[in-house]
Amino acid sequence: MTQTTPVPVQVLLLANRTAATQTLLDAVSRRAEHGDARFHLLLPAIPRGLHRLVDPEVAGRAEAHERLKAALPHLSAAAGTEVTGEVGDADPMAALHDTLYGRAFDEIIVSTLPRRVSRWMRLDLPSKARGLGLPVTLVEAEGVLSPADPSAVGAALV
């Protein structure tokens, strides 16, 4: 009788400004402890100002790549294995569709800002993601915005 090696569960992490928050790191750590899992971070592009209208396909990718580069080591440490990642479309649902079309995932963890300020929650992104047929876990970050953080002023809330 041959033994089969269990295939790791493929978990898609969808986050933006919350990509390196303690809440998401804790969720990744808990999921990794639950069983063998591989994680992939999808971070939508972050166009600002008129770029949201003029060139949303191109704008905001550099900033998103920087955020991705900063988050991956923290997520990898929490997962206990290397976490991969990519920058997707500025529209989080389009980014999700594109990523799911290109790779097979078993579940999704959506990380948002707190409900009171989250654009993704106003768009009902977690429910829409569930409509894609995969189990979805919602993680709401706390304390992401700081009044002393000048980069938060005028930023699109995700």
Secondary structure as the mmCIF struct_conf table of DSSP 4:
data_model
#
loop_
_struct_conf.conf_type_id
_struct_conf.id
_struct_conf.beg_label_comp_id
_struct_conf.beg_label_asym_id
_struct_conf.beg_label_seq_id
_struct_conf.end_label_comp_id
_struct_conf.end_label_asym_id
_struct_conf.end_label_seq_id
HELX_LH_PP_P HELX_LH_PP_P1 THR A 2 PRO A 8
STRN STRN1 VAL A 9 LEU A 14
BEND BEND1 ASN A 16 ASN A 16
TURN_TY1_P TURN_TY1_P1 ARG A 17 ALA A 20
HELX_RH_AL_P HELX_RH_AL_P1 GLN A 22 HIS A 34
BEND BEND2 GLY A 35 GLY A 35
STRN STRN2 ALA A 37 PRO A 44
TURN_TY1_P TURN_TY1_P2 GLY A 49 LEU A 50
HELX_RH_AL_P HELX_RH_AL_P2 HIS A 51 VAL A 54
TURN_TY1_P TURN_TY1_P3 PRO A 56 GLY A 60
HELX_RH_AL_P HELX_RH_AL_P3 ARG A 61 ALA A 79
TURN_TY1_P TURN_TY1_P4 GLY A 80 GLY A 80
BEND BEND3 THR A 81 THR A 81
HELX_LH_PP_P HELX_LH_PP_P2 GLU A 82 VAL A 83
STRN STRN3 THR A 84 GLY A 88
BEND BEND4 ALA A 90 ASP A 91
HELX_RH_AL_P HELX_RH_AL_P4 PRO A 92 GLY A 102
BEND BEND5 ARG A 103 ARG A 103
BEND BEND6 ASP A 106 ASP A 106
STRN STRN4 GLU A 107 THR A 112
BEND BEND7 LEU A 113 LEU A 113
TURN_TY1_P TURN_TY1_P5 ARG A 115 VAL A 117
HELX_RH_AL_P HELX_RH_AL_P5 ARG A 119 ARG A 122
TURN_TY1_P TURN_TY1_P6 LEU A 123 ASP A 124
HELX_RH_AL_P HELX_RH_AL_P6 LEU A 125 ARG A 130
TURN_TY1_P TURN_TY1_P7 GLY A 131 GLY A 133
BEND BEND8 LEU A 134 LEU A 134
STRN STRN5 VAL A 136 GLU A 140
BEND BEND9 GLU A 142 GLY A 143
TURN_TY1_P TURN_TY1_P8 PRO A 147 ALA A 148
HELX_RH_3T_P HELX_RH_3T_P1 PRO A 150 ALA A 152
TURN_TY1_P TURN_TY1_P9 VAL A 153 GLY A 154
HELX_LH_PP_P HELX_LH_PP_P3 ALA A 155 LEU A 157
#
